Amino acid sequence: MSQNRRGFTLIELLIVVVVIGILAALAIPRFQSTKGKAYFAGMRSDLRNLTTAEEAYFYDHSAYTTHLDSLRFSSSNGDAVSITEATLNGWSGTSQNAESYPHFCALFVGGATAVAPATAAGVVACQ
């Protein structure tokens, strides 16, 4: 009598594990790149939201501020947002995230001193 054995052999299981490992090795770097792009989008969004918060503060107080606490503003997780200058004529700010690529973005508005890499007022620039 012959017996019909059902199931997978050890070799078949090892081949499946190797194929899954190869697919994971290909997918992880692409995932990291996508994650870095998401952090980059968050930095740019934070600077645009900071623009809205600064303008709202300006309309209430007729001046810009360097204090983030006085604005109703919260940055994205992992982003370090700072206001480098605030005058009666304008303001400038930066956003940094170590996990993003690029790691640094800047923006200036009005008569504030430009922060590299920003070269045009009101336009977020990153390096």
C-alpha positions in Angstrom: 0.0 0.0 0.0 1.3 3.4 -0.8 0.7 6.3 1.6 -0.1 9.7 0.3 1.7 12.2 2.4 0.4 15.7 2.4 2.4 18.8 3.4 5.5 20.7 2.5 9.1 19.5 2.6 11.8 21.3 4.4 13.4 22.4 1.1 10.1 23.9 -0.1 9.7 25.9 3.2 13.3 27.1 3.0 12.8 28.4 -0.6 9.7 30.3 0.5 11.6 31.9 3.4 14.4 32.9 1.1 12.0 34.5 -1.4 10.3 36.4 1.4 13.7 37.6 2.6 14.6 38.8 -0.9 11.3 40.7 -1.3 11.8 42.3 2.2 15.3 43.4 1.3 14.0 45.1 -1.8 11.0 46.8 -0.1 12.7 48.2 3.1 14.9 50.8 1.3 12.0 52.0 -0.7 9.9 52.4 2.4 12.7 54.4 4.1 12.8 56.8 1.1 9.0 57.2 1.3 9.2 57.9 5.0 11.9 60.6 4.4 9.6 62.2 1.8 6.8 62.3 4.3 8.9 64.1 6.9 10.0 66.5 4.2 6.4 67.3 3.4 5.7 67.8 7.1 8.5 70.4 7.3 7.2 72.4 4.4 3.7 72.2 5.8 4.9 73.4 9.2 6.4 76.5 7.6 3.2 77.2 5.7 1.2 76.8 8.9 3.7 79.1 10.7 3.0 81.7 8.1 -0.7 81.5 8.8 -0.1 81.7 12.6 2.3 84.7 12.2 -0.2 86.6 10.0 -3.0 86.0 12.5 -0.7 87.3 15.3 0.2 90.3 13.2 -3.4 91.3 12.7 -4.1 91.1 16.4 -0.9 92.8 17.7 0.4 94.8 14.7 3.8 93.1 15.0 5.3 89.7 14.4 6.7 87.5 17.2 9.7 85.2 17.7 7.9 83.2 20.4 6.2 80.1 19.2 4.3 79.9 22.5 2.4 83.1 21.7 1.2 81.7 18.4 -1.4 78.9 18.3 1.0 76.7 16.4 2.3 73.1 16.9 4.8 71.5 14.7 4.7 68.0 13.2 6.2 65.1 15.2 10.1 65.2 15.0 10.3 68.7 13.4 12.2 71.5 15.1 10.6 74.8 14.0 12.1 78.1 15.0 11.5 81.8 14.2 14.9 83.4 13.6 13.8 87.0 13.2 10.6 89.0 13.7 10.4 92.7 12.9 7.6 95.1 12.2 8.1 94.5 8.5 8.5 90.7 8.4 9.8 87.5 9.9 11.9 84.5 9.0 11.8 80.9 10.2 13.4 77.5 9.8 12.3 73.9 10.1 14.6 70.9 10.6 14.2 67.1 10.8 17.1 64.7 11.0 15.0 61.9 9.4 14.0 63.9 6.4 15.8 64.5 3.1 16.5 67.3 2.8 17.1 68.0 6.5 16.6 71.8 6.5 14.0 74.3 5.2 13.7 78.0 5.5 11.2 80.8 4.8 11.2 84.6 5.1 8.3 87.0 4.7 8.4 90.7 4.1 11.4 92.7 5.0 13.1 90.1 7.2 16.6 88.9 6.5 16.7 86.0 4.1 17.7 82.7 5.7 19.6 80.4 3.3 18.5 78.5 1.2 15.4 80.8 0.9 15.9 83.4 -1.8 12.3 84.6 -2.5 10.0 86.1 0.1 7.1 83.8 1.0 8.6 80.7 -0.7 9.7 77.7 1.3 13.2 76.6 0.2 15.0 73.4 1.4 18.5 72.0 1.2 
